[in-house]
Amino acid sequence: MPVVPEPLPLSRVSHRALIVIATGVVLALLYFGKDVLVPIILAMILALMMAPFVRVLQRIGLGHAYAVLVAVVLLALLATGLMTVIGSQIVHLAASLPQYERTIHTKLQLLHDATIGRMQAMRGEAGRLFNALGAKSEGAGEMAQTPAAPSYVAPEELPTLSSGPWEAIKSVLSSLWSPLETAGIVLVVLVFILLEYESLRDRFIRVLGGTDLRATTVAINDAGQRLSRFFASQFSVNFGVGLAIWLGLAAIGLPNALLWGALTAVLRFVPYVGVWLAALLAALLAAAVTPGWSLMLLTIGLFAVVEVIVSQLVEPQLYGHATGLSPLAVVVAAIFWSWLWGPMGLVLSTPLTLCLVVAGRHVRSLTLLEIMLGDTPALTMPQRFYQRALSGDSHEIIAAAREFLRQKSFARYCDVVLLPAFQLAQMDLRQGAIGPDQLSRARNTVVRVIETLGRDTPVQPRWRRRTSVLDNDNIGHYLRQQRERVSGRWQGPLAVAPGSIVLCIDTGVREDDLLTEVLVRILRVLHIDARHVSMQDVEAFEQENHPEATPNAVSLVEVVIGDVASEWERADAVTQELRRRYADATIVVVILPNLLEEPVQPKTGAHIDLVARSFEEAAQYTLKKFMP
């Protein structure tokens, strides 16, 4: 009988229904209330941006009201000046367009002949071919009917518009009334928000914070600082891009270069598409100015070069630390907010999404927003290593590790990535959460990663290796055997310089075998002759006769402990035995931290010279000993 899934509890169903209904209500309010919400939200964002400037004016001696008035007046003058420059340049461009009419007509005719004209010619040839085939199929006696020529229909006369001055003034005012109304509402709301800035912040903290005033204060301050940094960075970058475009277009000889520089600076606030819209308009003018196409190509090339330099070199350094948004979140937010609020939503999409990410970072119930929209990785590096290992994706692990190793050492990588990932795997193994197939993929992946990153000798070709490490489920022992097949039983020559060998010894626990092998590869990457042996190997070496072996070749012995709470007594006995055998060598106990348990501080005796708390600390001490 088929298994019928159990129905969800009524409480969970009602909870999901409430979430769906609440989401629909919020979207409806955002859509139908855009005429009211857009000016208010724009004023709030401008207030967050201008609040630091208002505080600067207050520090130099202005009162709060006068500082707000000066800041708003300067903003209005800046916006008015920019619009005046753009408007005057557009009027000048419109006045000069008639002189480009002949060039525009010629190039449009060329484009028509090269595209639509050719398509019409191909369609005419195809029509004649089909007519001929149709005539043959109907028989030679029938004549093909030719379509009658279309009768010419005179176009209806267009209604004439009155050209009186009052109608022109009325038309201009009606077109400007809506943006002027919005701008006036924004300025009025902005003034009151800045005047009541501290009071509004306290009210938000009281409403949202409840009893946790500290977390709410941190969240609101974080949002204000991020938005201020973002707008300051974006304004300076856009101003620089507009200046570069202005100077570049003026240098190549494009008329009205100031217009295109100012338009680029303004449109660049629209993510992704704004700058290319300005480039398209400038390229169309360049195509109309000269008979050739060189000016248009130079214009497009200038925009492309400036945008690539800014987007690839400048913005990653500024916006990467200023916003905290993932690139995909910026694109999705632009589509969503432009769907809700049109062009103004496109402009406001980035700051609005940034506010949602900050809210998700500090409000527990909104954590999903920070995970989905923020640039913080959803998984930590150890979690990603473990997840990729379960999936058998060694290539992605190696690529991420190499990116890490460009800035930090292999020992540091093993401390912050490998070791925590191994401990996550051990926890799942103890709980029986890993299946045989996943365990096989994970073991093979770990082997390939360690062999690739900690390679000190040539690795055998893949066809000569075992197909799976399941035949030997002790990964540390397997990796050690792979090195012994290349370097011999003792992992290198016995005739070496005195005091040049480091013995890395495990305590006999399977997990420590792998960690000891990792330490050996860390040291061998540093060009230190480290060898992985067990106490049984030490005893066997002393019982055998090796006349070629160098006396006193071992100068340092490192004992690796993965779980100090359960292994310390055994490790202490091992170190005492090693002190008896290697009286002149330095004995170091490497106690690796267990991230799942509280740290333990064992009592060390005189037979132990040093205790290292990580792979990196052990590697640094070894380097100091061999390279003083």
C-alpha positions in Angstrom: 0.0 0.0 0.0 1.3 3.5 -0.8 2.4 5.4 2.2 0.1 8.3 2.9 2.0 11.4 4.3 0.8 12.6 7.7 -1.2 15.8 7.5 0.5 18.9 9.0 -0.7 20.0 12.4 -3.4 22.6 12.3 -1.2 25.2 14.1 1.5 24.9 11.4 -1.1 25.2 8.6 -2.6 28.3 10.1 0.8 29.8 10.7 1.8 29.3 7.1 -1.6 30.7 5.9 -1.0 33.8 8.1 2.4 34.3 6.6 1.0 34.0 3.0 -1.8 36.4 3.8 0.5 38.9 5.6 2.9 38.8 2.6 0.1 39.5 0.2 -1.2 42.4 2.3 2.2 44.0 2.5 2.8 43.7 -1.2 -0.7 45.2 -1.9 0.1 48.1 0.5 3.4 48.7 -1.1 1.9 48.7 -4.6 -1.2 50.8 -4.0 0.5 53.2 -1.6 3.5 54.0 -3.7 2.4 57.6 -4.3 2.7 58.2 -0.5 5.5 55.8 0.4 8.0 56.7 -2.3 8.5 60.3 -1.2 8.6 59.4 2.5 11.1 56.6 2.0 13.2 58.8 -0.3 13.2 61.5 2.4 14.2 58.9 5.1 17.1 57.6 3.0 18.3 61.2 2.3 18.0 61.9 6.0 20.3 59.0 6.8 22.7 60.2 4.2 22.7 63.8 5.4 22.7 63.2 9.2 26.5 63.1 9.4 26.8 66.4 7.5 24.2 68.0 9.9 26.3 66.9 12.9 29.4 68.4 11.3 27.6 71.7 10.9 26.5 71.5 14.5 30.1 70.9 15.7 31.3 74.1 14.0 28.8 76.2 16.0 25.5 76.2 14.1 22.3 75.4 16.0 20.4 72.3 15.1 17.6 74.1 13.1 20.1 76.2 11.2 22.3 73.2 10.4 19.3 71.4 9.0 18.3 74.4 7.0 21.8 74.9 5.5 22.0 71.2 4.7 18.6 71.1 2.9 19.3 74.3 1.1 22.6 73.0 -0.2 21.0 69.8 -1.3 18.3 71.7 -3.1 20.8 74.0 -4.8 22.9 71.0 -5.9 19.9 69.3 -7.4 18.6 72.5 -9.0 22.0 73.3 -10.5 22.4 69.8 -11.9 18.9 69.9 -13.4 19.7 73.3 -14.8 22.9 72.2 -16.4 21.2 69.1 -17.9 18.2 71.2 -19.1 20.3 73.9 -20.7 22.4 71.3 -22.5 19.3 69.6 -23.8 17.9 72.9 -25.1 21.3 73.6 -26.8 21.3 70.0 -28.3 17.7 70.4 -29.6 18.7 73.7 -31.2 21.6 72.1 -33.0 19.9 68.9 -34.2 18.7 70.4 -37.5 22.3 70.7 -38.7 22.7 67.0 -38.2 19.5 66.1 -40.1 21.3 65.3 -43.4 23.8 63.0 -41.7 21.1 61.3 -39.7 19.0 60.7 -42.9 22.0 59.3 -44.7 22.9 56.8 -41.9 19.3 55.8 -41.4 19.1 55.0 -45.1 22.3 53.0 -44.9 21.0 51.1 -41.9 17.6 50.5 -43.7 19.3 49.2 -46.8 21.6 46.9 -44.8 18.8 45.4 -42.6 15.2 45.9 -43.6 16.0 46.4 -47.3 17.8 43.1 -47.5 15.0 41.3 -45.6 12.4 42.8 -48.0 14.5 41.7 -51.0 14.8 38.2 -49.7 11.1 38.1 -49.0 10.3 39.3 -52.6 12.6 36.6 -54.0 10.9 34.0 -51.8 7.5 35.2 -52.9 8.3 35.0 -56.5 9.7 31.5 -56.0 6.5 30.3 -54.2 4.3 31.9 -56.9 6.2 30.0 -59.6 5.9 26.7 -57.8 2.2 27.3 -57.2 1.6 28.1 -60.9 3.3 24.9 -61.9 1.3 22.8 -59.6 -2.0 24.3 -60.9 -1.1 23.4 -64.5 0.2 25.2 -67.4 -3.2 26.4 -68.6 -4.0 28.5 -65.6 -2.5 31.9 -65.2 -1.4 33.1 -61.8 -3.5 35.9 -60.5 -1.5 38.9 -59.6 -2.5 40.9 -56.6 -4.1 44.2 -57.3 -2.1 47.3 -56.5 -3.2 48.7 -53.2 -5.2 51.8 -53.6 -3.7 54.9 -52.1 -5.6 56.2 -49.1 -4.9 59.8 -48.2 -4.0 60.1 -44.5 -6.5 61.9 -42.4 -5.6 65.4 -41.5 -4.2 65.6 -38.0 -5.9 68.0 -35.7 -4.0 71.2 -35.4 -2.8 72.3 -32.0 -3.1 75.8 -30.9 0.3 77.3 -30.6 -0.5 80.2 -28.3 1.8 81.1 -25.5 -0.6 80.2 -22.7 -1.1 76.7 -24.1 2.7 76.2 -24.3 3.1 77.4 -20.7 0.2 75.2 -19.6 1.8 72.2 -21.3 5.2 72.8 -19.7 3.7 73.3 -16.2 1.5 70.2 -16.5 4.6 68.1 -17.4 6.7 69.6 -14.6 4.0 69.6 -11.9 4.3 65.9 -10.9 8.1 65.8 -10.4 8.0 69.3 -8.7 5.2 68.0 -6.4 7.2 64.9 -5.5 10.4 67.0 -4.9 8.5 69.4 -2.7 7.0 66.6 -0.6 10.5 65.0 -0.2 12.1 68.3 0.9 9.3 69.0 3.5 9.5 65.5 4.9 13.3 65.6 4.9 13.3 68.8 6.9 11.0 67.4 9.6 12.9 64.1 9.7 16.2 65.9 10.2 14.7 68.2 12.8 13.3 65.2 14.7 16.2 62.8 13.9 17.2 61.9 17.4 13.6 61.7 18.6 12.6 59.5 15.7 15.6 57.2 16.3 14.5 56.8 20.0 11.0 56.1 18.9 12.2 53.3 16.5 14.3 51.9 19.3 11.3 51.9 21.7 9.0 50.3 19.2 11.4 47.7 17.7 13.6 47.1 20.6 11.3 46.3 23.5 13.5 45.2 26.3 16.6 44.6 24.2 17.6 48.3 23.7 21.3 47.4 23.0 20.6 45.2 20.0 18.2 47.6 18.5 20.5 50.6 18.9 23.3 48.6 17.3 21.0 47.7 14.4 19.8 51.2 13.7 23.3 52.6 14.0 24.6 49.9 11.7 21.9 50.8 9.1 22.7 54.5 9.3 26.4 53.9 8.9 26.1 51.5 6.1 23.8 53.7 4.1 25.9 56.8 4.8 29.1 54.9 3.6 27.2 53.5 0.6 25.8 56.9 -0.6 29.1 58.7 0.1 31.0 56.1 -1.9 28.4 56.0 -4.7 28.2 59.7 -5.0 32.0 60.2 -5.2 32.3 57.3 -7.7 29.5 58.6 -9.9 30.9 62.1 -9.8 34.3 60.8 -10.8 32.8 58.7 -13.6 30.8 61.7 -14.9 33.9 63.9 -14.8 35.9 61.3 -16.7 33.2 60.9 -19.3 32.9 64.7 -19.7 36.6 65.2 -20.2 36.9 62.1 -22.5 34.1 63.1 -24.8 35.3 66.7 -24.9 38.8 65.3 -25.9 37.4 63.2 -28.8 35.2 66.1 -30.0 31.6 65.0 -29.2 29.3 68.1 -28.8 27.6 68.7 -25.5 30.1 66.6 -23.6 29.0 68.3 -20.3 25.5 67.0 -20.9 26.6 63.4 -21.3 28.9 63.6 -18.3 26.2 65.0 -16.0 23.6 62.5 -17.4 26.1 59.6 -16.8 26.6 60.7 -13.2 22.8 60.9 -12.6 21.8 57.7 -14.4 24.6 55.7 -12.8 22.5 55.7 -9.6 20.3 53.2 -11.5 22.1 49.9 -11.0 23.6 48.2 -14.1 21.5 49.8 -16.8 21.8 53.5 -16.1 25.4 54.0 -17.4 24.6 52.1 -20.6 21.5 54.1 -21.2 23.7 57.2 -21.1 26.2 55.5 -23.4 23.5 54.6 -25.9 22.2 58.2 -26.1 25.7 59.6 -26.5 26.5 57.0 -29.2 23.4 58.0 -31.1 24.5 61.7 -31.1 28.0 60.7 -32.1 26.6 58.7 -35.1 24.6 61.8 -36.1 27.5 64.3 -35.9 30.0 62.9 -38.4 29.5 61.0 -41.7 31.7 58.1 -40.5 31.4 55.8 -37.6 34.7 56.4 -35.8 33.3 59.0 -33.3 30.5 56.6 -32.3 33.0 53.8 -31.8 35.3 56.0 -29.8 32.3 57.1 -27.6 31.3 53.5 -26.9 34.9 52.5 -26.2 35.3 55.4 -23.7 32.2 54.4 -21.8 33.3 50.7 -21.8 36.8 51.4 -20.6 35.7 53.8 -17.8 32.9 51.5 -16.7 35.2 48.4 -16.7 37.9 50.2 -14.6 35.4 51.5 -12.1 33.3 48.3 -11.8 36.3 46.0 -11.6 38.8 48.0 -9.6 37.2 50.9 -7.8 33.7 49.7 -6.7 34.8 46.3 -5.3 37.1 48.2 -2.8 34.3 50.6 -1.8 31.0 48.8 -2.1 32.3 45.5 -1.0 32.7 46.9 2.5 30.0 49.6 2.3 26.8 47.6 1.5 27.2 43.9 2.4 24.8 42.9 -0.5 25.4 40.0 -2.8 25.4 40.8 -6.6 22.5 38.5 -7.2 20.5 40.3 -4.4 21.1 43.7 -6.2 19.8 42.3 -9.5 16.7 40.7 -7.9 16.0 43.7 -5.8 16.2 46.0 -8.8 13.7 43.8 -10.7 11.3 43.5 -7.6 11.3 47.2 -6.6 11.0 48.4 -10.2 8.0 46.1 -10.6 6.4 47.6 -7.5 7.3 51.3 -7.9 8.5 51.8 -11.4 11.7 53.9 -12.2 11.8 55.3 -8.7 11.8 51.8 -7.2 14.8 51.0 -9.5 16.7 53.9 -8.0 15.7 53.0 -4.4 16.2 49.2 -4.8 19.7 49.1 -3.4 19.2 51.2 -0.2 15.9 49.5 0.5 17.5 46.0 0.2 20.4 47.1 2.3 17.9 48.1 5.1 16.3 44.6 4.9 19.7 42.9 5.1 20.7 45.0 8.2 17.3 44.1 9.8 17.9 40.4 9.1 21.3 40.7 10.7 20.0 42.0 13.9 16.4 40.7 14.2 16.2 36.9 14.7 12.9 36.5 13.0 14.3 38.1 9.8 17.5 36.1 9.6 16.4 34.6 6.3 16.7 38.0 4.7 20.4 38.4 5.7 21.1 34.8 4.5 19.4 35.2 1.1 20.4 38.8 0.3 23.7 39.4 2.2 27.2 38.8 1.0 28.2 36.8 4.0 28.7 33.1 3.0 25.7 30.9 4.1 28.1 28.2 5.2 31.4 28.6 7.0 34.6 27.4 5.4 34.6 24.1 7.5 31.0 23.5 6.7 31.6 24.1 3.0 34.6 21.7 3.1 32.5 19.0 4.8 29.5 19.5 2.5 31.7 19.4 -0.7 33.4 16.3 0.7 30.1 14.5 1.2 29.2 15.4 -2.4 32.6 14.3 -3.7 33.4 17.7 -5.1 37.2 17.8 -4.6 37.8 20.4 -7.4 35.8 23.1 -5.6 37.5 22.4 -2.3 40.9 22.6 -3.9 40.0 25.8 -5.8 38.8 27.5 -2.5 41.8 26.2 -0.7 44.2 27.7 -3.3 42.4 31.0 -3.0 42.9 30.8 0.8 46.6 29.8 0.4 47.3 33.0 -1.6 47.2 35.0 1.6 47.8 32.5 4.4 49.8 29.3 5.1 48.9 25.7 4.7 49.2 25.3 8.4 46.6 28.0 9.0 44.3 26.4 6.5 44.5 23.1 8.3 43.7 24.9 11.6 40.7 26.9 10.5 39.2 24.6 7.8 40.5 21.0 7.8 40.4 20.4 11.5 36.9 21.8 12.2 35.6 19.9 9.1 37.1 16.6 10.4 35.4 17.2 13.8 32.1 17.8 12.1 32.5 14.5 10.3 33.4 12.7 13.5 30.3 14.0 15.2 28.1 12.7 12.3 29.9 9.4 12.3 29.2 8.8 16.0 25.6 9.6 15.4 25.4 7.3 12.3 24.2 10.2 10.1 26.6 9.4 7.2 25.7 6.6 4.8 28.2 4.2 3.2 28.1 6.0 -0.2 28.6 9.4 1.4 31.4 8.0 3.5 33.2 6.6 0.5 32.9 9.9 -1.4 34.1 11.9 1.6 37.2 9.6 2.1 38.2 9.7 -1.5 37.7 13.5 -1.6 39.8 14.1 1.5 42.6 11.9 0.1 42.6 13.9 -3.2 42.6 17.3 -1.3 45.4 16.4 1.1 47.5 14.9 -1.7 47.1 18.0 -3.8 47.6 20.6 -1.2 50.2 18.9 0.9 52.2 17.4 -2.0 55.9 17.1 -1.4 56.6 14.2 -3.7 55.2 13.2 -7.1 51.8 11.5 -6.7 51.3 8.2 -8.5 49.2 8.3 -11.6 45.5 7.8 -11.0 45.4 4.5 -12.8 48.0 3.0 -10.5 46.1 4.0 -7.3 43.3 2.1 -5.6 39.9 3.0 -6.9 38.6 3.6 -3.3 40.1 4.2 0.1 37.3 2.0 1.6 39.7 -0.9 1.4 41.6 0.9 4.1 39.2 3.1 6.1 42.1 4.7 8.1 42.7 7.7 5.8 45.9 8.7 7.7 47.4 5.2 7.3 46.4 5.2 3.6 48.1 8.6 2.9 51.2 7.4 4.7 51.3 4.3 2.6 51.1 6.4 -0.5 54.1 8.4 0.5 56.0 5.2 1.5 55.4 3.8 -2.0 57.2 6.8 -3.4 59.9 7.5 -0.8 60.4 4.0 0.8 59.5 2.4 4.1 61.2 5.1 6.2 59.9 7.9 4.0 63.3 9.0 2.9 67.0 8.2 3.1 68.5 7.2 6.4 71.9 8.8 5.6 71.1 12.4 6.4 72.7 15.3 8.2 72.7 15.0 12.0 69.7 16.7 13.7 67.8 17.1 10.4 64.8 14.8 11.0 61.5 15.6 12.7 59.5 12.6 13.9 55.7 13.1 14.0 54.2 10.4 16.2 50.5 9.6 16.9 49.2 8.0 20.1 47.7 5.0 18.3 44.2 6.5 17.9 42.8 6.3 14.4 41.8 10.0 14.3 45.3 11.0 15.4 46.8 9.0 12.6 45.2 11.4 10.1 46.1 14.5 12.0 49.7 13.4 12.3 49.9 12.8 8.6 48.5 16.3 8.0 51.2 17.7 10.3 53.9 15.8 8.4 52.7 17.3 5.1 52.6 20.8 6.6 56.2 20.5 7.6 57.3 18.9 4.3 55.7 21.8 2.4 58.1 24.0 4.5 61.0 21.8 3.2 61.5 20.1 6.6 62.3 16.4 6.6 59.3 15.3 8.7 58.4 11.6 8.9 55.2 9.9 10.2 55.9 6.9 12.5 54.3 5.1 15.3 55.8 3.7 18.5 55.8 0.3 16.9 57.9 1.7 14.0 60.3 3.2 16.5 60.8 -0.1 18.2 61.1 -2.0 14.9 63.8 0.5 13.7 65.9 0.0 16.8 65.6 -3.8 16.6 66.7 -3.8 12.9 70.3 -3.2 11.8 70.7 0.0 9.7 74.4 0.7 9.3 73.7 3.5 6.9 71.5 5.4 9.4 73.0 8.6 10.8 73.3 8.7 14.6 71.5 11.5 16.3 69.5 12.3 13.1 66.4 13.1 15.1 66.4 16.5 16.6 62.7 17.1 17.2 59.8 14.8 18.1 56.2 16.0 17.9 53.4 14.0 19.4 49.9 14.8 18.0 46.8 14.6 20.3 43.3 15.2 18.9 41.3 14.7 22.0 43.3 15.7 25.1 40.5 14.8 27.5 40.6 11.1 26.7 44.1 10.6 25.3 46.3 12.6 27.7 47.4 9.7 29.9 48.3 7.6 26.9 50.1 10.5 25.3 52.0 11.3 28.5 53.3 7.7 28.7 54.3 7.9 25.0 56.3 11.1 25.6 58.1 9.5 28.6 59.1 6.6 26.5 60.3 8.9 23.7 62.4 10.9 26.2 64.1 7.7 27.2 64.9 6.8 23.6 65.7 10.4 22.3 67.4 12.0 25.3 68.9 14.9 23.2 65.8 15.6 21.1 63.2 18.3 21.7 59.8 16.8 22.5 56.8 18.9 21.5 53.2 17.9 22.3 50.7 19.2 19.7 47.3 19.5 21.4 44.8 20.4 18.7 41.7 22.2 19.8 38.4 20.4 19.8 35.8 22.9 18.7 33.0 20.8 20.1 34.3 20.6 23.7 35.7 22.9 26.3 39.5 23.3 26.2 41.5 21.2 28.7 44.8 22.3 30.3 46.8 19.2 31.1 49.7 19.0 33.5 53.0 18.5 31.7 56.1 17.0 33.2 59.8 17.7 32.7 59.9 15.2 29.8 57.9 17.6 27.6 59.8 20.6 26.3 56.9 22.5 24.7 53.1 22.4 24.1 51.7 23.7 20.8 48.0 24.5 20.5 47.6 24.4 16.7 49.2 23.2 13.5 50.4 26.7 12.8 52.1 27.1 16.2 53.9 23.7 15.8 55.0 24.7 12.3 56.3 28.1 13.5 58.3 26.5 16.4 59.8 23.9 14.0 60.8 26.6 11.6 62.5 28.6 14.3 64.4 25.5 15.4 65.7 24.7 11.9 66.0 28.2 10.6 67.2 30.4 13.5 
